[in-house]
Amino acid sequence: QVQLVESGGGLVQAGGSLRLSCAASGSIFSIATMGWFRQAPGKQRELVAAITSGGTTNYADSVKGRFTISRDNAKSTVFLQMNSLKPEDTAVYYCNAHIARMGTWGKNDYWGQGTQVTVSS
């Protein structure tokens, strides 16, 4: 069993900051790319940011310069620092990780339960 547990969402005013965390646990052999996605009401889930195990990052154009993704490989945790938040950043944010489980071959996608981020104007 593998679990991703997110924390750090909440309500913030426009221009404010939030920091999301996502910790992976369970029978894990290795973790490759980790990332954050978001889904606003009536919209499709979209990539926000991703980071490889070596630290290479990838951001959606809409968050470049405002959000920073990082990870602690020793703790199997990924973070998303969100600054200069805008009302259009309001969404449920989901953590994703490509994980190889102990005793298996190949990686599978795992998702967190989602955390609500609401930015008021």
Disulfide bonds with the S-S distance in Angstrom:
Cys22-Cys95 2.12
